[in-house]
């Protein structure tokens, strides 16, 4: 468990990019942005939990998104959507890595769109045909609710739920990809695989 001092040190490294030559104005602006992001993070049990999780996951997400501000905004949205759907945010991060590599404009050969590669027919299914699936909050809400539905339908079996989410029921190929992404990059604790 990180202590508050180690967390603040991590925030300092995070906000300065780990270099002594960081522009003071940019560093101060980024630090203020991080503080305001944490203050708006109502999906966390407390401010310290928000600091620890956001800094940790932002570092991991930097392989996909270079802008610290964009990472923090996206992580906040992912955390909120995941918790509204009773899903571990780290699982959602692994799904997004496999589905779109964090490209909000990704479109599959089958026509799935956005971060979580949601099929457009879902808009009609729920009576919202004008929803924009490349809008991050919309895509995350759809994707997390769909995954929640399949997880509940499959009595918590993540392999079967992920296969249903991907349209590959009966095989573990997709769920194994998500599991590997979770295990290699996003894991913070156990998941009921």
C-alpha positions as CSV (number, residue, x, y, z in Angstrom):
1,X,0.0,0.0,0.0
2,X,1.3,3.4,-0.9
3,X,1.8,5.9,1.9
4,X,0.6,9.4,1.4
5,X,4.3,10.6,1.1
6,X,5.0,8.0,-1.6
7,X,1.8,9.0,-3.4
8,X,2.8,12.7,-3.3
9,X,6.2,11.8,-4.6
10,X,4.6,9.8,-7.4
11,X,2.3,12.7,-8.3
12,X,5.4,15.0,-8.4
13,X,7.2,12.6,-10.8
14,X,4.0,12.2,-12.8
15,X,3.3,15.9,-13.1
16,X,6.9,16.8,-14.0
17,X,7.3,13.9,-16.4
18,X,10.2,12.7,-14.3
19,X,12.5,15.3,-15.5
20,X,14.2,18.2,-13.7
21,X,13.9,20.4,-16.9
22,X,10.1,20.4,-17.0
23,X,8.6,23.8,-17.6
24,X,7.5,25.3,-14.3
25,X,4.3,26.8,-15.7
26,X,3.4,23.5,-17.3
27,X,4.1,21.5,-14.2
28,X,2.0,23.9,-12.0
29,X,-0.8,23.7,-14.6
30,X,-0.7,20.0,-14.7
31,X,-0.6,19.7,-10.9
32,X,-3.7,21.9,-10.7
33,X,-5.4,19.8,-13.4
34,X,-4.6,16.6,-11.4
35,X,-6.0,18.2,-8.2
36,X,-9.2,19.3,-9.9
37,X,-9.6,15.9,-11.6
38,X,-9.2,14.2,-8.2
39,X,-11.7,16.6,-6.6
40,X,-14.3,15.8,-9.3
41,X,-13.7,12.0,-9.0
42,X,-16.9,11.1,-7.1
43,X,-16.5,7.4,-7.9
44,X,-13.7,6.9,-5.4
45,X,-14.2,6.2,-1.7
46,X,-11.8,9.1,-0.8
47,X,-9.3,11.6,-2.2
48,X,-6.3,9.4,-1.3
49,X,-7.7,6.4,-3.2
50,X,-8.3,8.6,-6.2
51,X,-4.8,10.0,-6.1
52,X,-3.2,6.5,-5.9
53,X,-5.4,4.9,-8.6
54,X,-5.3,7.8,-11.1
55,X,-1.5,8.2,-10.8
56,X,-0.9,4.5,-11.0
57,X,-3.2,3.9,-14.0
58,X,-2.1,7.0,-15.8
59,X,1.5,5.7,-15.8
60,X,0.3,2.4,-17.2
61,X,-1.9,4.2,-19.8
62,X,1.0,6.3,-21.0
63,X,1.9,3.6,-23.5
64,X,-1.3,4.4,-25.4
65,X,-2.0,8.1,-24.6
66,X,0.8,10.6,-24.3
67,X,-1.2,13.5,-22.9
68,X,-1.4,13.4,-19.1
69,X,-4.6,15.5,-19.1
70,X,-6.3,13.2,-21.6
71,X,-5.2,10.1,-19.6
72,X,-6.7,11.5,-16.4
73,X,-9.9,12.6,-18.1
74,X,-10.3,9.1,-19.6
75,X,-9.4,7.3,-16.5
76,X,-12.0,9.3,-14.5
77,X,-14.7,8.3,-17.1
78,X,-13.7,4.7,-17.1
79,X,-13.7,4.5,-13.3
80,X,-17.2,6.0,-13.1
81,X,-18.7,3.9,-15.9
82,X,-17.2,0.7,-14.5
83,X,-18.4,1.3,-11.0
84,X,-21.9,2.2,-12.2
85,X,-22.0,-1.2,-13.9
86,X,-20.5,-3.0,-11.0
87,X,-17.3,-3.9,-13.0
88,X,-13.7,-3.7,-11.9
89,X,-12.2,-0.6,-13.7
90,X,-9.0,-2.6,-14.4
91,X,-11.1,-5.2,-16.3
92,X,-12.6,-2.4,-18.4
93,X,-9.1,-1.1,-19.1
94,X,-8.1,-4.5,-20.3
95,X,-11.1,-4.8,-22.6
96,X,-10.4,-1.4,-24.1
97,X,-6.8,-2.3,-24.7
98,X,-7.8,-5.4,-26.6
99,X,-10.8,-3.8,-28.4
100,X,-9.4,-0.5,-29.6
101,X,-6.0,0.1,-28.0
102,X,-7.6,3.3,-26.6
103,X,-8.5,4.7,-30.0
104,X,-11.9,6.4,-29.5
105,X,-12.4,6.5,-33.3
106,X,-11.6,2.8,-33.9
107,X,-14.1,1.0,-36.2
108,X,-13.9,-2.7,-36.7
109,X,-14.6,-4.6,-39.9
110,X,-18.0,-5.6,-38.4
111,X,-18.8,-1.9,-37.7
112,X,-18.2,-1.8,-34.0
113,X,-17.2,1.7,-32.8
114,X,-15.2,3.5,-30.2
115,X,-13.1,2.5,-27.2
116,X,-15.2,-0.6,-26.3
117,X,-16.1,-1.4,-29.9
118,X,-19.9,-1.2,-29.4
119,X,-22.0,-2.4,-32.3
120,X,-24.4,0.3,-33.6
121,X,-27.4,-2.0,-33.4
122,X,-27.4,-1.4,-29.6
123,X,-28.5,2.2,-30.1
124,X,-31.7,1.0,-31.8
125,X,-32.1,-1.8,-29.2
126,X,-32.4,0.7,-26.4
127,X,-34.2,3.4,-28.4
128,X,-31.4,5.9,-28.8
129,X,-30.5,5.8,-32.5
130,X,-28.8,9.2,-32.4
131,X,-26.2,8.4,-29.7
132,X,-22.6,8.9,-30.8
133,X,-20.6,5.8,-30.1
134,X,-17.3,7.6,-30.6
135,X,-18.2,9.9,-27.6
136,X,-16.2,8.4,-24.8
137,X,-18.8,8.7,-22.0
138,X,-21.5,7.3,-24.3
139,X,-19.3,4.4,-25.5
140,X,-18.1,3.6,-22.0
141,X,-21.7,3.5,-20.6
142,X,-22.8,1.2,-23.4
143,X,-19.8,-1.0,-23.3
144,X,-19.8,-1.4,-19.5
145,X,-23.6,-2.0,-19.3
146,X,-23.4,-4.6,-22.1
147,X,-20.5,-6.4,-20.4
148,X,-22.4,-6.2,-17.1
149,X,-25.4,-7.8,-18.7
150,X,-23.3,-10.7,-20.1
151,X,-21.4,-11.2,-16.8
152,X,-24.7,-11.4,-14.9
153,X,-26.3,-13.7,-17.6
154,X,-23.2,-16.0,-17.3
155,X,-23.4,-16.1,-13.5
156,X,-20.1,-14.2,-13.1
157,X,-18.1,-16.4,-15.4
158,X,-15.8,-13.8,-17.0
159,X,-14.6,-16.1,-19.8
160,X,-18.1,-16.7,-21.0
161,X,-19.2,-13.1,-20.4
162,X,-16.2,-11.8,-22.4
163,X,-16.8,-14.3,-25.2
164,X,-20.5,-13.2,-25.4
165,X,-19.4,-9.5,-25.4
166,X,-17.1,-10.2,-28.3
167,X,-19.5,-12.4,-30.2
168,X,-17.3,-15.4,-29.9
169,X,-19.3,-17.6,-27.6
170,X,-17.9,-21.1,-27.2
171,X,-14.2,-20.1,-27.4
172,X,-11.8,-18.6,-25.0
173,X,-9.6,-16.9,-27.6
174,X,-10.9,-13.4,-26.9
175,X,-11.3,-13.8,-23.2
176,X,-7.7,-15.0,-22.9
177,X,-6.5,-11.9,-24.8
178,X,-8.3,-9.7,-22.2
179,X,-7.0,-11.8,-19.4
180,X,-3.4,-11.4,-20.7
181,X,-3.8,-7.6,-21.0
182,X,-5.3,-7.4,-17.5
183,X,-2.5,-9.6,-16.1
184,X,0.3,-7.9,-17.9
185,X,-0.7,-4.2,-17.6
186,X,-3.8,-3.5,-15.5
187,X,-3.9,-6.0,-12.6
188,X,-4.1,-4.5,-9.1
189,X,-5.7,-7.4,-7.3
190,X,-7.6,-10.6,-7.9
191,X,-10.5,-11.0,-10.4
192,X,-12.8,-14.0,-10.4
193,X,-11.5,-15.7,-13.6
